[in-house]
Amino acid sequence: MSVAIHLEGVVLRYRVPRERIFSMKEYAIRRLQRRVVYDDFVALRDIDLEVGTGERVGVIGRNGAGKSTLFRLIARVLPPSEGRVVVMGRTAPILELGLGFHGELTARENVMIQGTLLGFSRAETRRRLERIVEWAELEDFIDAPIRTYSTGMAARLAFAVATDVDPDILLVDETLSVGDEKFQRKCKERMKALQGHGKTVMLVSHSTEQIRDTCERALWLHHGRIVRDGSAAEVTAAYHQWSMGETDTV
Amino acid sequence: MSSRRDPTVSAAPAVYDSARRGPPWLEEAVHLWAYRGLVHELVIRDIKVRYKRSILGIVWTMLAPLLNMVALTLVFSTILKTAIQNYPVYFMAGSIFWTFFSQTTSSAASQTQASNELAKRMFLPRSVFVASAVGGGLVNLALSLIPLVLIVLLSGFALHATWAFLPISILITTLFTTGVALLLFTLASRFADIREMYLVIVQTWFFLTPIVYHPSIVPFRYRLALWLNPMYYLVQVFRKPIYEGVIPSAPLVLGSLAMSAAVLVTGWLFFCRRKDQMAYWS
C-alpha cells in the first residue's frame, strides 16, 4: 500500500506574545525596552503518523486537542515547527462552507471565485459551473445575487461547489448537514461517493458513531499527542469510556 | 466524479514535502502563477462589487479624476495664479499617476483581513491578494486615461505621439507600486495600525511630490527632499510624454527602472521570508 500522508516527529508550536501587541508603535517601544516576551504554545507534539492511500481515518479528541491543527498541517496551511510532513496527492478543504461568498455577487460569479480559490483554472471552473448549479437545484437563480438567497439555498450552493472537486485526499471537518431532509440525504450520498474509489479520507467528528460508520481506523488526540491509534471500533470505544469518566488514564 | 479525473485541472500542488520546499521566493512565484485564475477573478469581483447598486457604475472611475481636476484647476489658476500652462492636463496626468499608486498600495494593505480569513483555512498563496490589488489599480488607471484624453482634446492641447511611451512608464510605476504593496501587506498582516499610519504618510507624500505644483517652485534648499523622493522621478517618467510631448531622457528612464526593480525585489523577498509566519499572525 502506498503512503498518502506521512508525519515524522512533527511538533507544531504557536509562538504567542505574552501580551498581544497589535500596533506597530507599541511593538517598537517594547522591542527597544526588550519587553517582547513570547510563550510557546505547543498544539501538536511528537506526531508520527502514516496514512496509506485509500485509508479512511477518523480523528477524535476534545476541543483544543489539536484536531484542526493536524488538518491544517496536512492541508499545508501551517508549516511544522519541527519534523516533516509529506503529503502525496491533492487535498481539498471541505472545511467551512460558504467561505469567501460575497452577497452582492450572483451565484455564477461566486462559483467562479470559489472554483479558482480551490486552484482550478477559470476555463475549468466555467466548465463545471452548470453541473454545480444544477446539482444544487438553483438553475433558476443563477444570476440572482446571493444576498437574495435563503440560508438553505446558499448552503446548498456552498456544498455543491466544495464537493465538486476530485482530490486525492479529503479532509472533512465535522458533519455536513445542510438544507432540508431530502437534501441532507443527497449530501450524504455525495460524501459517500467522494469517499469511494480508493480515496484517502480524514474525518474529524465529535460523533463516534459517524466515525465507526465511515472509517476503519481512528486516532485519538489528547493535548496534542496521539494517545490511541487503532481500529475505529477499538479507539472510539476507549474514547467513549474515557469521556464517560470510567477510566482516568488516557 | 472520479471518471472526470484530469490531473491538470487543479493548480494545488500534488506532492508536498515540508522538508523539501525550495527557496521561499521561488515557491511563492510558482504558486502565484498557478493561482493566476484566482487573481483574475478577484480583480473582476472588486470592480463588480464596487459598482453594484450604483447608477453611474464604472463611470465613477472616470468622473472622480474629472471633478478633482475641475476643483484643483479653479484653485490653482484663479486663486493661486499658477504659471503652469494648460494646468488641467498637467494636474490630471500627475493625479492619475498618483491615484494608481496610492489606491493600489492602500488596497493591498486592507486585503490582509480577507486574506487571513481564507488562508487560515485552505492552502492559498497570499501574494494573490497583492497581485489582485495591483490588477485592480491597473484597470482603474486604464479607465481614467479616458477622461484625460477627453480633456486634452477639449482644451485644444496636442495629443502627442509620445503617448506611445506610456506603457513603459506604467510598467516602471507598476514595479515600484507592487514592491511597496508587498512591503505594506506584510507589515499590515502583523500590525493592525499600519494601514492608518500609511494613509497619513501617503497624504503627506502626495504634497511632497510635484503633482499639483511645478518642481521649479521648490526653493533650492528644499531640493534635496525632492531628489530623494522616488515618486519625483516616476511622476516625470509618466507625465513628460503626456504634458511635454517628449520621451523622458534615458538616464531618467533607466534610473527609475533600476530603482523600481530594486524596490520590487526587496518587497518580494521581505514578503516571502515572512509568508510562513503570517498564518500565526492572523
Chai-1 contact restraints between the chains, C-beta under 6 A:
chainA,res_idxA,chainB,res_idxB,connection_type,confidence,min_distance_angstrom,max_distance_angstrom,comment,restraint_id
A,F22,B,A192,contact,1.0,0.0,6.0,A-B,restraint_1
A,S23,B,F191,contact,1.0,0.0,6.0,A-B,restraint_2
A,S23,B,D193,contact,1.0,0.0,6.0,A-B,restraint_3
A,M24,B,F191,contact,1.0,0.0,6.0,A-B,restraint_4
A,M24,B,D193,contact,1.0,0.0,6.0,A-B,restraint_5
A,M24,B,I194,contact,1.0,0.0,6.0,A-B,restraint_6
A,A75,B,F123,contact,1.0,0.0,6.0,A-B,restraint_7
A,R76,B,Y16,contact,1.0,0.0,6.0,A-B,restraint_8
A,R76,B,F123,contact,1.0,0.0,6.0,A-B,restraint_9
A,L78,B,A279,contact,1.0,0.0,6.0,A-B,restraint_10
A,P79,B,S18,contact,1.0,0.0,6.0,A-B,restraint_11
A,P79,B,D276,contact,1.0,0.0,6.0,A-B,restraint_12
A,P80,B,S18,contact,1.0,0.0,6.0,A-B,restraint_13
A,R84,B,S18,contact,1.0,0.0,6.0,A-B,restraint_14
A,R84,B,A19,contact,1.0,0.0,6.0,A-B,restraint_15
A,V85,B,S18,contact,1.0,0.0,6.0,A-B,restraint_16
A,V86,B,D17,contact,1.0,0.0,6.0,A-B,restraint_17
A,V87,B,Y16,contact,1.0,0.0,6.0,A-B,restraint_18
A,M88,B,V15,contact,1.0,0.0,6.0,A-B,restraint_19
A,R90,B,S10,contact,1.0,0.0,6.0,A-B,restraint_20
A,R90,B,A12,contact,1.0,0.0,6.0,A-B,restraint_21
A,R90,B,A14,contact,1.0,0.0,6.0,A-B,restraint_22
A,P93,B,M122,contact,1.0,0.0,6.0,A-B,restraint_23
A,L95,B,R121,contact,1.0,0.0,6.0,A-B,restraint_24
A,E96,B,R121,contact,1.0,0.0,6.0,A-B,restraint_25
A,G100,B,L118,contact,1.0,0.0,6.0,A-B,restraint_26
A,E104,B,V49,contact,1.0,0.0,6.0,A-B,restraint_27
A,E104,B,K52,contact,1.0,0.0,6.0,A-B,restraint_28
A,M112,B,E41,contact,1.0,0.0,6.0,A-B,restraint_29
A,I113,B,E41,contact,1.0,0.0,6.0,A-B,restraint_30
A,I113,B,R45,contact,1.0,0.0,6.0,A-B,restraint_31
A,T116,B,G37,contact,1.0,0.0,6.0,A-B,restraint_32
A,T116,B,L38,contact,1.0,0.0,6.0,A-B,restraint_33
A,T116,B,E41,contact,1.0,0.0,6.0,A-B,restraint_34
A,L117,B,L38,contact,1.0,0.0,6.0,A-B,restraint_35
A,G119,B,S10,contact,1.0,0.0,6.0,A-B,restraint_36
A,G119,B,A11,contact,1.0,0.0,6.0,A-B,restraint_37
A,G119,B,A12,contact,1.0,0.0,6.0,A-B,restraint_38
A,F120,B,V9,contact,1.0,0.0,6.0,A-B,restraint_39
A,F120,B,S10,contact,1.0,0.0,6.0,A-B,restraint_40
A,S121,B,G37,contact,1.0,0.0,6.0,A-B,restraint_41
A,R122,B,G37,contact,1.0,0.0,6.0,A-B,restraint_42
A,E124,B,V9,contact,1.0,0.0,6.0,A-B,restraint_43
A,D166,B,M1,contact,1.0,0.0,6.0,A-B,restraint_44
A,D166,B,R5,contact,1.0,0.0,6.0,A-B,restraint_45
A,H197,B,S2,contact,1.0,0.0,6.0,A-B,restraint_46
